[in-house]
Amino acid sequence: MSCGRKRVAILGASGSIGGSVLDVLSRYGEELGLEIAVLSARSNGRTLYEKFADKNVTVVSDDIFGAHGKAVHVRGTEILARPEFYEDIDLVVNGIGGLGGVMPSFAAIEAGAALVTANKESIVSAGKMLTERAAMKGVPIIPVDSEHSAVFQCLLGERKGSVAKIILTASGGAFRDKSAAEISGAKAAEALKHPNWKMGVKVTVDSATLMNKGLEVIEAQRLFGVSDVDVVIHRESVIHALVQFKDGTSKLCMSPPDMRIPIQYALTAPERKEVSISGTDAVPKGFEALSGLTFTEPDLERFPCLGIALEVSRRDSEYDGAVLCAADEAAVSLYLCGATGFYGINEVVSDALERFSGGKLSAPDEIESIEREVGEYILEKYGGIGCS
């Protein structure tokens, strides 16, 4: 590892997570001794390269563009899955969406870098292996998702085994106030109108189906070693998680719904820095913030994807977790291009789980073949994947 300044790699730097990370580092990087060493973006590398042309930054992308300035362009994002690529990196922020982020997570851990991750697929499909490997290498895994960041903070200073239950909150997504009939005919453009959060396309659709929350249940189980994880609909997105302990005590973590807060905490912990959030001056910060908050049970009939994910969580199978992630990616692609309706997503996912369930995952590099097999099965049966 490097001496002095800590070198940071940001994977998925052109996405919503990556943009927030860059925002935090632009304000506090120098003060905290953090410097950007690597930026990756599958198809938007040119923009990053031009922005950091006068910096000693390696830009990894599948784009083709000429070299100028101090920045170094590395073509081909497959290099992100090689541990040797991170040999001089202290901290890797994995903001890659989907199963494509799994092997970079393992590569970062193998290289001995701290992993700050928003790639839930790494945890859902191979979380046991990843956390075991991190423990062996003596490096931390710090979650970025607001819910898991909240749990992470609630568990600081607590003994392992003291937790009775974790409760994750969900906003309810774009269709929380719609009937099943209205949801059934809803187009992708409607699903992308999230009421509280600004996120990427795939995760926003997953929020509308509540699949995202189901994946987060599995993620919490893997990250924190707690089997009892529940979900409650909390429209205001102020409280992000609650942890119940065996002695009857509970802790909750609350903050305004802005991803820069958990991202900044992941990068600066244990220090807490001021974050400027536009439009939140009127958001109450004390006990008054608890006034008027609502909590309801999720409706599994209107949002069957959550029920599917919860069933997978009870199986405690990383193989089934990988199938779930792969099938959901393919099903959301179908929905986005109009090849299936909203409730077609859960039908496709259920079909794939029935077809592939029961296998065993022995190594993380097997996930690529699982993703390919599941995708080919869905493409052949339903068509439409990859259409625009």
C-alpha positions as CSV (number, residue, x, y, z in Angstrom):
1,M,0.0,0.0,0.0
2,S,1.0,3.6,-0.5
3,C,2.4,5.9,2.1
4,G,1.0,9.4,2.9
5,R,-2.0,10.0,0.8
6,K,-4.4,7.1,0.3
7,R,-5.1,6.2,-3.3
8,V,-8.7,5.7,-4.3
9,A,-10.2,3.8,-7.2
10,I,-13.7,4.7,-8.2
11,L,-15.4,2.0,-10.3
12,G,-18.5,3.2,-12.2
13,A,-17.3,6.8,-11.9
14,S,-19.8,8.2,-14.4
15,G,-22.9,6.8,-12.6
16,S,-24.9,8.4,-9.8
17,I,-22.8,6.8,-7.1
18,G,-19.6,7.7,-8.8
19,G,-20.7,11.3,-9.3
20,S,-21.4,11.6,-5.5
21,V,-18.1,10.1,-4.6
22,L,-16.3,12.6,-6.9
23,D,-18.3,15.4,-5.2
24,V,-17.2,14.3,-1.8
25,L,-13.6,13.9,-2.7
26,S,-13.5,17.3,-4.4
27,R,-14.4,18.9,-1.1
28,Y,-12.7,16.7,1.5
29,G,-10.2,14.6,-0.4
30,E,-7.1,16.8,0.3
31,E,-8.1,17.3,4.0
32,L,-8.5,13.6,4.5
33,G,-5.4,12.6,2.6
34,L,-7.3,10.9,-0.2
35,E,-6.4,11.2,-3.8
36,I,-8.1,9.8,-6.9
37,A,-5.9,7.2,-8.7
38,V,-8.3,5.3,-10.9
39,L,-11.6,6.1,-12.5
40,S,-13.6,3.5,-14.5
41,A,-16.6,4.0,-16.8
42,R,-17.6,1.4,-19.3
43,S,-18.9,3.8,-22.0
44,N,-18.3,7.3,-20.8
45,G,-14.5,7.3,-20.3
46,R,-13.8,10.1,-22.7
47,T,-15.7,12.6,-20.5
48,L,-13.8,11.5,-17.4
49,Y,-10.5,11.5,-19.3
50,E,-10.9,15.0,-20.5
51,K,-12.0,16.2,-17.1
52,F,-8.9,14.7,-15.4
53,A,-6.4,15.1,-18.3
54,D,-4.1,17.3,-16.1
55,K,-4.1,14.8,-13.2
56,N,-2.1,11.7,-12.6
57,V,-5.3,9.5,-12.9
58,T,-5.8,6.2,-14.7
59,V,-9.1,6.2,-16.7
60,V,-10.4,2.7,-17.5
61,S,-13.0,2.4,-20.2
62,D,-14.2,0.5,-23.2
63,D,-14.2,3.8,-25.1
64,I,-11.6,4.4,-27.8
65,F,-9.9,7.8,-27.5
66,G,-6.5,9.4,-27.9
67,A,-4.1,10.2,-25.1
68,H,-3.1,13.7,-24.0
69,G,-2.1,15.3,-20.7
70,K,-1.1,13.4,-17.6
71,A,-4.0,11.0,-17.4
72,V,-3.5,7.5,-18.6
73,H,-6.2,5.7,-20.6
74,V,-6.5,1.9,-20.2
75,R,-9.0,0.4,-22.7
76,G,-11.0,-2.6,-21.6
77,T,-12.8,-2.7,-18.3
78,E,-12.1,-6.5,-17.9
79,I,-8.8,-5.3,-16.2
80,L,-10.9,-4.3,-13.2
81,A,-11.3,-8.0,-12.3
82,R,-7.5,-8.5,-11.9
83,P,-6.1,-8.2,-8.3
84,E,-2.7,-6.9,-9.6
85,F,-4.5,-3.8,-11.0
86,Y,-5.1,-2.6,-7.4
87,E,-1.7,-3.3,-6.0
88,D,-1.0,0.4,-5.2
89,I,-4.7,1.2,-4.3
90,D,-5.8,1.7,-0.7
91,L,-9.5,2.1,-1.2
92,V,-11.8,0.8,-4.0
93,V,-15.3,2.3,-4.3
94,N,-17.4,-0.1,-6.3
95,G,-20.3,1.7,-7.9
96,I,-20.7,-0.7,-10.8
97,G,-24.3,-1.9,-11.3
98,G,-25.1,-5.5,-11.8
99,L,-23.2,-8.8,-11.6
100,G,-20.4,-7.2,-13.6
101,G,-19.3,-5.7,-10.3
102,V,-18.7,-9.0,-8.6
103,M,-15.2,-9.9,-9.7
104,P,-13.8,-6.3,-9.2
105,S,-15.0,-6.6,-5.6
106,F,-13.0,-9.8,-5.1
107,A,-10.0,-8.4,-7.0
108,A,-10.0,-5.4,-4.7
109,I,-10.2,-7.6,-1.5
110,E,-7.5,-9.9,-2.9
111,A,-5.2,-6.9,-3.4
112,G,-5.7,-5.9,0.2
113,A,-7.7,-2.7,-0.5
114,A,-10.6,-1.5,1.6
115,L,-13.9,-2.1,-0.3
116,V,-16.5,0.6,-0.2
117,T,-19.4,-1.0,-2.1
118,A,-22.7,0.0,-3.6
119,N,-22.6,-3.2,-5.7
120,K,-25.2,-5.2,-3.9
121,E,-25.0,-8.1,-6.4
122,S,-21.5,-8.9,-5.1
123,I,-23.0,-9.5,-1.6
124,V,-26.2,-11.2,-2.8
125,S,-24.5,-13.7,-5.1
126,A,-21.2,-14.3,-3.2
127,G,-21.4,-12.4,0.1
128,K,-20.2,-15.3,2.2
129,M,-17.1,-15.9,0.2
130,L,-16.4,-12.1,-0.1
131,T,-16.7,-11.4,3.6
132,E,-14.7,-14.5,4.5
133,R,-12.0,-13.4,2.1
134,A,-12.0,-9.9,3.5
135,A,-11.6,-11.2,7.0
136,M,-8.7,-13.3,5.9
137,K,-7.0,-10.4,4.2
138,G,-7.8,-8.1,7.2
139,V,-9.6,-5.4,5.1
140,P,-13.0,-3.8,5.7
141,I,-16.1,-3.9,3.6
142,I,-18.0,-0.7,4.1
143,P,-21.5,-0.5,2.6
144,V,-22.7,2.6,0.7
145,D,-26.5,1.9,0.5
146,S,-28.3,4.2,2.9
147,E,-29.9,1.2,4.7
148,H,-26.8,-0.8,5.2
149,S,-24.8,2.3,6.1
150,A,-27.4,2.9,8.8
151,V,-27.0,-0.7,10.1
152,F,-23.3,-0.4,9.9
153,Q,-23.4,2.7,12.1
154,C,-25.9,1.2,14.6
155,L,-23.5,-1.8,15.1
156,L,-20.4,0.3,15.8
157,G,-19.2,-0.7,19.3
158,E,-21.6,-3.6,19.6
159,R,-20.6,-7.2,20.2
160,K,-21.1,-9.8,17.5
161,G,-24.1,-11.9,18.3
162,S,-26.0,-9.2,20.2
163,V,-28.4,-8.4,17.4
164,A,-31.9,-9.9,17.5
165,K,-33.3,-8.3,14.3
166,I,-32.6,-5.8,11.6
167,I,-35.4,-3.8,10.0
168,L,-34.8,-2.0,6.7
169,T,-37.0,0.8,5.5
170,A,-38.3,1.2,2.0
171,S,-39.9,4.3,0.4
172,G,-42.4,2.1,-1.5
173,G,-41.1,3.3,-4.9
174,A,-42.9,5.1,-7.7
175,F,-46.1,3.0,-7.5
176,R,-46.6,2.9,-3.7
177,D,-50.0,4.7,-4.0
178,K,-51.3,2.9,-7.1
179,S,-53.6,-0.1,-7.3
180,A,-52.5,-3.4,-8.9
181,A,-54.6,-2.6,-11.9
182,E,-52.9,0.8,-12.4
183,I,-49.4,-0.8,-11.8
184,S,-50.1,-3.5,-14.3
185,G,-50.3,-1.1,-17.2
186,A,-47.6,1.3,-16.0
187,K,-44.8,2.0,-18.5
188,A,-41.1,2.2,-17.6
189,A,-41.1,6.0,-17.7
190,E,-43.6,6.0,-14.8
191,A,-41.5,3.5,-12.8
192,L,-38.5,5.8,-13.2
193,K,-40.2,8.7,-11.3
194,H,-38.9,7.8,-7.8
195,P,-40.6,10.0,-5.2
196,N,-37.6,10.4,-2.8
197,W,-34.3,9.3,-4.3
198,K,-32.2,10.1,-7.4
199,M,-30.7,6.9,-8.7
200,G,-29.7,5.0,-11.8
201,V,-32.3,3.4,-14.1
202,K,-32.0,-0.2,-13.1
203,V,-32.1,0.4,-9.3
204,T,-35.0,2.8,-9.8
205,V,-37.1,0.2,-11.5
206,D,-36.1,-2.3,-8.8
207,S,-37.3,0.2,-6.2
208,A,-40.7,0.4,-8.0
209,T,-41.0,-3.5,-7.9
210,L,-39.5,-3.6,-4.4
211,M,-37.0,-6.1,-5.7
212,N,-34.3,-3.7,-4.6
213,K,-35.5,-4.0,-1.0
214,G,-35.5,-7.8,-1.3
215,L,-31.9,-7.8,-2.5
216,E,-31.0,-5.5,0.4
217,V,-32.5,-8.0,2.9
218,I,-30.1,-10.7,1.5
219,E,-27.3,-8.2,1.5
220,A,-27.9,-7.4,5.2
221,Q,-27.9,-11.0,6.1
222,R,-24.6,-11.6,4.4
223,L,-22.9,-8.4,5.6
224,F,-23.9,-8.5,9.2
225,G,-24.4,-12.2,9.8
226,V,-28.0,-11.7,11.0
227,S,-30.7,-14.0,9.6
228,D,-33.8,-12.1,10.9
229,V,-34.1,-9.1,8.5
230,D,-37.4,-7.4,7.9
231,V,-38.8,-4.7,5.7
232,V,-41.2,-1.8,6.5
233,I,-42.6,0.9,4.2
234,H,-41.5,4.3,5.4
235,R,-42.6,6.9,2.8
236,E,-40.5,9.7,4.1
237,S,-37.2,8.0,3.8
238,V,-35.9,9.7,6.9
239,I,-35.2,6.6,9.0
240,H,-33.1,4.1,7.0
241,A,-32.8,1.2,9.4
242,L,-33.5,0.0,12.9
243,V,-31.5,-2.6,14.8
244,Q,-33.1,-4.5,17.6
245,F,-30.8,-6.0,20.2
246,K,-31.3,-9.1,22.4
247,D,-31.6,-7.0,25.6
248,G,-34.6,-5.2,24.2
249,T,-32.8,-2.1,23.2
250,S,-33.2,-0.7,19.6
251,K,-31.1,1.8,17.6
252,L,-32.1,3.7,14.5
253,C,-30.2,5.8,12.1
254,M,-31.9,8.8,10.4
255,S,-30.9,11.4,7.9
256,P,-32.3,13.3,4.9
257,P,-32.7,11.1,1.7
258,D,-29.5,12.1,-0.1
259,M,-27.0,9.4,-1.1
260,R,-24.1,11.8,-0.5
261,I,-24.5,11.3,3.2
262,P,-23.8,7.6,3.4
263,I,-21.2,7.9,0.6
264,Q,-19.4,10.6,2.5
265,Y,-19.6,8.6,5.8
266,A,-18.1,5.6,4.0
267,L,-15.2,7.6,2.8
268,T,-14.5,9.7,5.9
269,A,-15.5,7.4,8.8
270,P,-14.9,7.7,11.7
271,E,-14.9,11.4,11.0
272,R,-18.1,13.1,10.0
273,K,-18.0,16.1,7.7
274,E,-20.5,18.7,6.8
275,V,-22.5,17.9,3.6
276,S,-24.3,20.6,1.7
277,I,-27.7,19.3,0.6
278,S,-29.9,21.7,-1.4
279,G,-33.5,22.1,-0.3
280,T,-33.1,20.5,3.1
281,D,-32.8,23.6,5.3
282,A,-36.3,23.0,6.5
283,V,-35.8,19.3,7.3
284,P,-36.0,19.0,11.1
285,K,-33.0,17.5,12.8
286,G,-34.1,16.7,16.3
287,F,-37.0,14.9,17.9
288,E,-39.4,16.9,15.9
289,A,-38.1,15.0,12.8
290,L,-40.0,12.0,14.2
291,S,-43.3,13.7,14.1
292,G,-45.7,12.5,11.4
293,L,-43.5,9.6,10.1
294,T,-45.4,6.6,8.8
295,F,-44.6,2.9,8.8
296,T,-46.6,0.2,7.1
297,E,-46.2,-3.4,6.1
298,P,-45.3,-4.0,2.4
299,D,-48.0,-5.4,0.2
300,L,-46.6,-8.5,-1.4
301,E,-49.7,-8.9,-3.6
302,R,-49.0,-5.6,-5.4
303,F,-45.3,-6.1,-5.2
304,P,-44.6,-9.8,-5.7
305,C,-40.9,-9.3,-6.5
306,L,-40.3,-8.6,-2.8
307,G,-41.9,-11.9,-1.9
308,I,-39.7,-13.7,-4.4
309,A,-36.5,-12.2,-3.0
310,L,-37.6,-12.9,0.6
311,E,-38.1,-16.6,-0.4
312,V,-34.5,-16.6,-1.8
313,S,-33.3,-15.0,1.4
314,R,-34.7,-17.9,3.4
315,R,-32.8,-20.5,1.2
316,D,-29.5,-19.0,2.2
317,S,-28.0,-20.0,-1.1
318,E,-25.5,-17.9,-2.9
319,Y,-26.2,-19.8,-6.2
320,D,-29.9,-18.8,-6.0
321,G,-28.8,-15.3,-5.1
322,A,-26.8,-15.2,-8.4
323,V,-29.7,-16.6,-10.4
324,L,-32.0,-14.0,-8.8
325,C,-29.7,-11.1,-9.7
326,A,-29.2,-12.4,-13.3
327,A,-32.9,-13.0,-13.9
328,D,-33.9,-9.6,-12.5
329,E,-31.4,-7.8,-14.7
330,A,-32.8,-9.6,-17.8
331,A,-36.4,-9.0,-16.7
332,V,-35.9,-5.3,-16.1
333,S,-34.3,-5.1,-19.6
334,L,-37.4,-6.6,-21.0
335,Y,-39.6,-4.1,-19.2
336,L,-37.4,-1.1,-20.1
337,C,-37.7,-1.9,-23.8
338,G,-41.4,-2.6,-23.6
339,A,-41.1,-6.4,-24.2
340,T,-43.0,-7.2,-21.0
341,G,-45.3,-5.4,-18.6
342,F,-44.5,-4.5,-15.0
343,Y,-45.8,-7.8,-13.6
344,G,-43.9,-9.6,-16.3
345,I,-40.8,-8.9,-14.3
346,N,-41.8,-11.1,-11.4
347,E,-43.1,-13.8,-13.8
348,V,-39.7,-13.9,-15.6
349,V,-37.7,-14.0,-12.4
350,S,-39.9,-16.7,-10.9
351,D,-39.6,-18.8,-14.1
352,A,-35.8,-18.5,-14.1
353,L,-35.5,-19.4,-10.4
354,E,-37.6,-22.5,-11.0
355,R,-35.5,-23.4,-14.0
356,F,-32.1,-22.9,-12.4
357,S,-32.6,-23.2,-8.6
358,G,-30.8,-25.8,-6.6
359,G,-27.2,-25.4,-7.9
360,K,-24.1,-24.8,-5.9
361,L,-21.6,-21.9,-6.2
362,S,-18.1,-22.9,-5.4
363,A,-16.1,-19.9,-6.7
364,P,-17.1,-16.3,-7.6
365,D,-15.8,-16.6,-11.2
366,E,-18.7,-19.1,-11.8
367,I,-21.2,-16.2,-11.6
368,E,-20.4,-15.1,-15.1
369,S,-21.5,-18.4,-16.5
370,I,-24.7,-18.3,-14.4
371,E,-25.5,-14.9,-15.7
372,R,-24.9,-16.0,-19.3
373,E,-27.0,-19.1,-18.9
374,V,-29.9,-17.3,-17.2
375,G,-29.8,-14.5,-19.8
376,E,-29.7,-16.9,-22.7
377,Y,-32.7,-18.9,-21.3
378,I,-34.8,-15.7,-20.8
379,L,-33.7,-14.3,-24.2
380,E,-34.7,-17.5,-26.0
381,K,-38.0,-17.8,-24.1
382,Y,-39.1,-14.2,-23.9
383,G,-36.9,-12.3,-26.4
384,G,-36.3,-8.6,-26.3
385,I,-33.2,-8.3,-24.1
386,G,-31.0,-5.5,-25.3
387,C,-33.6,-3.8,-27.4
388,S,-33.8,0.0,-27.2
